[in-house]
């Protein structure tokens, strides 16, 4: 099974939502990918292990947490090494952090433009994340299926 790594600043709100949303849909669609999430600059003052906004949106969508209320986790070099695809949810915020701490991994990161609570409310951020995650899943699912058909083909397509 391949892994996508979602990154945000605190691994508390956006990346955690993306992780749970992706994993639930991946299981429903049997796409052969799983998601994890990490933070680039954890904020120990966050109340609780996961944003209440995230919990409520997942509940509204019928996506269970299944007891997964772990504390936010910081990203490490090993996380980058283990991931087959990496997404940072807000380029303007996360690109400088990755450039400073993990410059050799920068070109492997896909950057999105999903705002945090300081710029957009959950009613705007979650639908944006949902569209991005579903689009990513469709792309990764296609890539996974192409690789399964052509295991010795390094990304080229047959005409």
Secondary structure as the mmCIF struct_conf table of DSSP 4:
data_model
#
loop_
_struct_conf.conf_type_id
_struct_conf.id
_struct_conf.beg_label_comp_id
_struct_conf.beg_label_asym_id
_struct_conf.beg_label_seq_id
_struct_conf.end_label_comp_id
_struct_conf.end_label_asym_id
_struct_conf.end_label_seq_id
STRN STRN1 UNK A 2 UNK A 8
BEND BEND1 UNK A 9 UNK A 13
HELX_RH_AL_P HELX_RH_AL_P1 UNK A 14 UNK A 29
TURN_TY1_P TURN_TY1_P1 UNK A 30 UNK A 30
BEND BEND2 UNK A 32 UNK A 32
STRN STRN2 UNK A 33 UNK A 39
BEND BEND3 UNK A 40 UNK A 41
TURN_TY1_P TURN_TY1_P2 UNK A 44 UNK A 45
BEND BEND4 UNK A 46 UNK A 50
HELX_RH_AL_P HELX_RH_AL_P2 UNK A 52 UNK A 60
TURN_TY1_P TURN_TY1_P3 UNK A 61 UNK A 62
TURN_TY1_P TURN_TY1_P4 UNK A 66 UNK A 67
HELX_LH_PP_P HELX_LH_PP_P1 UNK A 70 UNK A 72
STRN STRN3 UNK A 74 UNK A 74
HELX_RH_AL_P HELX_RH_AL_P3 UNK A 77 UNK A 82
BEND BEND5 UNK A 84 UNK A 84
STRN STRN4 UNK A 85 UNK A 88
BEND BEND6 UNK A 89 UNK A 89
STRN STRN5 UNK A 90 UNK A 90
HELX_RH_AL_P HELX_RH_AL_P4 UNK A 91 UNK A 101
HELX_RH_3T_P HELX_RH_3T_P1 UNK A 103 UNK A 108
STRN STRN6 UNK A 109 UNK A 111
STRN STRN7 UNK A 113 UNK A 113
TURN_TY1_P TURN_TY1_P5 UNK A 117 UNK A 119
BEND BEND7 UNK A 120 UNK A 120
HELX_RH_AL_P HELX_RH_AL_P5 UNK A 122 UNK A 149
TURN_TY1_P TURN_TY1_P6 UNK A 151 UNK A 152
BEND BEND8 UNK A 154 UNK A 155
#
